[in-house]
Amino acid sequence: MDVDALRDLARRLACEAGTLVREHRPERVVVAATKSSDVDPVTAMDRASEELLRARIAAERPDDAILGEEGDDVPGTSGLTWVLDPIDGTVNYLYGVASYAVSVAVVVGPPDPARWTALAGCVHSVVDDRTWTAARGRGAERDGRAVRVGAPADLATSLVGTGFGYAPERRAAQARVLTRVLPRVRDIRRLGAAAIDLCLVADGTLDLYYERGLNPWDLAAGGLVAAEAGAFVGGLRGAPAGAGMTVAGARPVVDDLVTLLEEADADAAEERFAH
């Protein structure tokens, strides 16, 4: 399987969709629909970006499956699945906050982060035109230059990225975990686009990252970029990265964050902390 060609196609797709998102953003963006809650929006551009990506994949690789955030799954016969996030960071896009991206990855195996093998991916940051790419076994790059995960001295000097869900009970539980993490680290950043967060770990801009509730399309490309840059990308208690928890960063410091999150029951059901 030519992972270099798949990476190059992922880059071309993500950058073309990114150009669409950047050049056709209206002065005032409106919400077209909502998903998991009233504060989890979908815009017309989310749909337009994904339609473009789906059309290009159908034309160039018609036998591949497609798993996208905004549309119906498309079955395939090749064993490969393209995992698409047409705008990662839709709330930022909605408000004009400069952290949102197009994320494109291709995986082999079931469309589940715990069971697939990511082969190639690209995360294209729309506003500042930065592009991270990776192919399995080939390393990771930002704008054509190799990147490598940073190596903070310890947890106390680590800048840590995170994110929050949309359901009120999840946010309350995540706030409780944050009170355990914040006193132990240099500082916290919440940028609002998980794919970019993972890529910032890959290039050493963030030291560590954790978040509960990531969807497959949040994780596919950025997780591969981080892993190919030398980061540990996994969950808690030996689980793989996924909806339960995703943690990324360089060892051995990331192991300390994993321990801290496990002690805080960061992967526990939110209902335990509802009252």
Phi, psi and omega in degrees: 000128185274090183291333177295317178294322178295319177298316181296323177291318177301319179296314181297318179296312182296320181289323177294316177295323178298320177298318176301312182297318184289315188277343184243020176287122179288163179298325178233113179274138178242156179281127178271330181193174173232163184244262188289336178201176182294344180255014179247087193271160168235135177250166177300328181288327172307312183291319180294319179297315180292323177299320177298312181299316181297319180295318180294317180295317180300326181284322187265330181220071188293344181270354182274150175277164179226131173238110183237159182289325191254350184232180179288147176295143178248121179287159178218174181240356185275343187091354179257145177230131173270129183248117193241133166238103188293327168216105173272116187103043184299323179297320175298316177300317181301318184265355182079023175275133194278061172207086174208155191213163166256129182240126181227126177222159174231132185231160173243139183106184182301149181284061183217121183306332181286342186236345180276169169239115179286131182258321183200156179192163178215137171239119181249113178282115194292313190290314184259003173063029173273145184224121176255138179224158176203149170227143185302123180081002183247358183086183183234152181224154167237118182052041175086358179248137182299141177238156180218140180300146178286172182226079179296152183294321182196177182297323184296336180254019183261133172271124192242128174266151175205180177207172185230150178282184182258337180284137183303320182291327176290319179299320179297317179293321179292326175295322177297317178296321181300325179294338176276326185278315189304318180291347186259356186233170179299310179187171180243142171236135176235097186269336174092015177214103187299321181298319177292318178306313181297322178289328177291329170294318182301320184262008174085004178289319168255144178279319185216162179209142172213149175195140174264141171096016179290140174272164181305320183287339174290327194259331196302301184284312182297323178296320178293318178302313180296315181296318181289342175273002176103007181276148163286131174231110184200191179248208179253155175056037177082001180282155174287165175298145180171203185297326181297316176186143171234127178232137181219143176160177182278141171280148010268354187295324180298331178296325178292323177293318178302315180299316180298317180292322177295317179296330179274003183052045184292343178258009182284155178299135185299332182300336179296336187243019185289336183233000000 
